[in-house]
Amino acid sequence: MYDTIIIGAGPAGITAGIYTQRGNLETLIIHNCESALQKATKIENYYGFIDGITGDKLYFNGIKQAEKLGIDVKNEEVIKIEPCADGFKVTTNIKTYLSKSIILATGTKKKTPQIKGIKEFEGKGISYCAICDGFFYKDKTVAVIGSGSYAVSEANDLINIVSKLIILTNGAEKPQIRGDNVEINSKTIKEFVGNNKIEKVEFNDGTDLQIDGAFIAQGSADSSDFARKLGIILNDSKIKVNENMETNIKGIFACGDCIGGTLQISKAVDDGMIAGLGVIRYLKNK
Ligand SMILES: Cc1cc2nc3c(=O)[nH]c(=O)nc-3n(C[C@H](O)[C@H](O)[C@H](O)COP(=O)(O)OP(=O)(O)OC[C@H]3O[C@@H](n4cnc5c(N)ncnc54)[C@H](O)[C@@H]3O)c2cc1C
């Protein structure tokens, strides 16, 4: 069991890890190479780089620095975080890890897919959390929108509840998932249609499918997906933390862009330091 698992290897996650590792905590950092930093062509407003530095170089420098300190850094996609005896179970697309504490440093929320009807039917058939809302669709026909490991994980949480599960890949490659009640459809989605609540999904080729609900699981899980499942309080899709970067769930901390504020490296580094020190204190007093 790790003392702490940090999800994210951007400036917030790596800084948190530097502090926890140097504080003698067994630390694992998991990331899937989807940092805002990697999109920055040149950074000229961060301390210590006379001629600036590319975001990608800074990202991988951070990872190298963490590894040099002896931190385990894994390039995997986290699809689930669950409470368990003595801490938390973190499931990735590759394996499962146990930890006494968690630091979420997953960056900004990913964008909701731009499909007509999604916003309109939120709470009226459109959901973002299978484990939270799946029960409302007992014996109904439900779609999962997505095609990656996270979509498969959401689908697996629904498979034994719903009567029919349709994975809508929206043009992407078909995922590996089996079940007598599972269908995979890779047509391009035009819009969700209904009257007060969702009734069907229409495709670009003019066909449609009757559904009772749809779960959005495109791309990888982000901080708000994890928060919904763990009962972490959000403030406008940003994770709410106290002055120690601690969420309302004991043992779960968050830092960087995922808690909002000024979305800059300097602020993410500061948050990461506070979260790292917060976890050290938390485990000492536990
Ligand atoms: C185009 C652009 C230019 C920018 N320029 C500047 C600039 O010049 N100066 C500046 O100060 N800031 C700049 N920023 C902002 C800066 O990049 C961010 O504020 C900073 O990277 C936030 O750090 P973070 O650690 O919170 O998140 P991020 O750097 O976004 O890191 C998020 C981490 O979480 C991981 N992750 C997320 N979900 C999962 C999952 N399910 N499983 C596994 N890993 C996961 C990602 O792989 C990544 O490692 C820029 C941003 C952009 C987009």
The ligand as an SDF file (V2000), in Angstrom:
LIG
                    3D

 53 58  0  0  0  0  0  0  0  0999 V2000
   -1.8970   26.6430  -24.4700 C   0  0  0  0  0  0  0  0  0  0  0  0
   -1.5620   26.8930  -23.0210 C   0  0  0  0  0  0  0  0  0  0  0  0
   -0.5370   27.7550  -22.7100 C   0  0  0  0  0  0  0  0  0  0  0  0
   -0.2060   28.0080  -21.3700 C   0  0  0  0  0  0  0  0  0  0  0  0
    0.8160   28.8930  -21.0910 N   0  0  0  0  0  0  0  0  0  0  0  0
    1.1350   29.1310  -19.8090 C   0  0  0  0  0  0  0  0  0  0  0  0
    2.2040   30.0410  -19.4910 C   0  0  0  0  0  0  0  0  0  0  0  0
    2.8580   30.5970  -20.3840 O   0  0  0  0  0  0  0  0  0  0  0  0
    2.4900   30.2400  -18.1820 N   0  0  0  0  0  0  0  0  0  0  0  0
    1.7910   29.6320  -17.1610 C   0  0  0  0  0  0  0  0  0  0  0  0
    2.1060   29.8710  -16.0040 O   0  0  0  0  0  0  0  0  0  0  0  0
    0.7680   28.7830  -17.4450 N   0  0  0  0  0  0  0  0  0  0  0  0
    0.4360   28.5200  -18.7330 C   0  0  0  0  0  0  0  0  0  0  0  0
   -0.6060   27.6550  -19.0080 N   0  0  0  0  0  0  0  0  0  0  0  0
   -1.3610   27.0470  -17.8870 C   0  0  0  0  0  0  0  0  0  0  0  0
   -0.6160   25.8650  -17.2470 C   0  0  0  0  0  0  0  0  0  0  0  0
   -0.2370   24.9480  -18.2480 O   0  0  0  0  0  0  0  0  0  0  0  0
   -1.4980   25.1940  -16.2080 C   0  0  0  0  0  0  0  0  0  0  0  0
   -1.9700   26.1550  -15.2790 O   0  0  0  0  0  0  0  0  0  0  0  0
   -0.7610   24.0950  -15.4530 C   0  0  0  0  0  0  0  0  0  0  0  0
   -0.2490   23.1280  -16.3390 O   0  0  0  0  0  0  0  0  0  0  0  0
   -1.6700   23.4270  -14.4310 C   0  0  0  0  0  0  0  0  0  0  0  0
   -0.9820   22.4100  -13.8000 O   0  0  0  0  0  0  0  0  0  0  0  0
   -1.7490   21.1480  -13.1540 P   0  0  0  0  0  0  0  0  0  0  0  0
   -0.6820   20.3010  -12.5850 O   0  0  0  0  0  0  0  0  0  0  0  0
   -2.8470   21.6110  -12.2810 O   0  0  0  0  0  0  0  0  0  0  0  0
   -2.4880   20.4100  -14.3730 O   0  0  0  0  0  0  0  0  0  0  0  0
   -1.9150   19.8640  -15.7300 P   0  0  0  0  0  0  0  0  0  0  0  0
   -0.5840   20.4300  -16.0650 O   0  0  0  0  0  0  0  0  0  0  0  0
   -3.0060   20.0510  -16.7380 O   0  0  0  0  0  0  0  0  0  0  0  0
   -1.6970   18.2970  -15.4640 O   0  0  0  0  0  0  0  0  0  0  0  0
   -2.7820   17.4180  -15.3230 C   0  0  0  0  0  0  0  0  0  0  0  0
   -2.2380   16.0150  -15.1210 C   0  0  0  0  0  0  0  0  0  0  0  0
   -3.3100   15.1170  -14.7920 O   0  0  0  0  0  0  0  0  0  0  0  0
   -3.1860   13.9340  -15.5680 C   0  0  0  0  0  0  0  0  0  0  0  0
   -4.5150   13.2960  -15.6620 N   0  0  0  0  0  0  0  0  0  0  0  0
   -5.7360   13.8780  -15.8380 C   0  0  0  0  0  0  0  0  0  0  0  0
   -6.7160   12.9470  -15.8460 N   0  0  0  0  0  0  0  0  0  0  0  0
   -6.0830   11.7540  -15.6730 C   0  0  0  0  0  0  0  0  0  0  0  0
   -6.5450   10.4080  -15.5990 C   0  0  0  0  0  0  0  0  0  0  0  0
   -7.8500   10.0760  -15.6820 N   0  0  0  0  0  0  0  0  0  0  0  0
   -5.6220    9.4220  -15.4330 N   0  0  0  0  0  0  0  0  0  0  0  0
   -4.2900    9.7130  -15.3350 C   0  0  0  0  0  0  0  0  0  0  0  0
   -3.7930   10.9740  -15.3910 N   0  0  0  0  0  0  0  0  0  0  0  0
   -4.6950   11.9680  -15.5570 C   0  0  0  0  0  0  0  0  0  0  0  0
   -2.6060   14.4200  -16.8850 C   0  0  0  0  0  0  0  0  0  0  0  0
   -2.0060   13.3690  -17.6230 O   0  0  0  0  0  0  0  0  0  0  0  0
   -1.5640   15.4240  -16.3650 C   0  0  0  0  0  0  0  0  0  0  0  0
   -0.4030   14.7350  -15.9700 O   0  0  0  0  0  0  0  0  0  0  0  0
   -0.9310   27.3780  -20.3280 C   0  0  0  0  0  0  0  0  0  0  0  0
   -1.9570   26.4920  -20.6540 C   0  0  0  0  0  0  0  0  0  0  0  0
   -2.2720   26.2430  -21.9870 C   0  0  0  0  0  0  0  0  0  0  0  0
   -3.4050   25.2660  -22.3070 C   0  0  0  0  0  0  0  0  0  0  0  0
  1  2  1  0
  2  3  1  0
  2 52  2  0
  3  4  2  0
  4  5  1  0
  4 50  1  0
  5  6  2  0
  6  7  1  0
  6 13  1  0
  7  8  2  0
  7  9  1  0
  9 10  1  0
 10 11  2  0
 10 12  1  0
 12 13  2  0
 13 14  1  0
 14 15  1  0
 14 50  1  0
 15 16  1  0
 16 17  1  0
 16 18  1  0
 18 19  1  0
 18 20  1  0
 20 21  1  0
 20 22  1  0
 22 23  1  0
 23 24  1  0
 24 25  2  0
 24 26  1  0
 24 27  1  0
 27 28  1  0
 28 29  2  0
 28 30  1  0
 28 31  1  0
 31 32  1  0
 32 33  1  0
 33 34  1  0
 33 48  1  0
 34 35  1  0
 35 36  1  0
 35 46  1  0
 36 37  1  0
 36 45  1  0
 37 38  2  0
 38 39  1  0
 39 40  1  0
 39 45  2  0
 40 41  1  0
 40 42  2  0
 42 43  1  0
 43 44  2  0
 44 45  1  0
 46 47  1  0
 46 48  1  0
 48 49  1  0
 50 51  2  0
 51 52  1  0
 52 53  1  0
M  END
$$$$
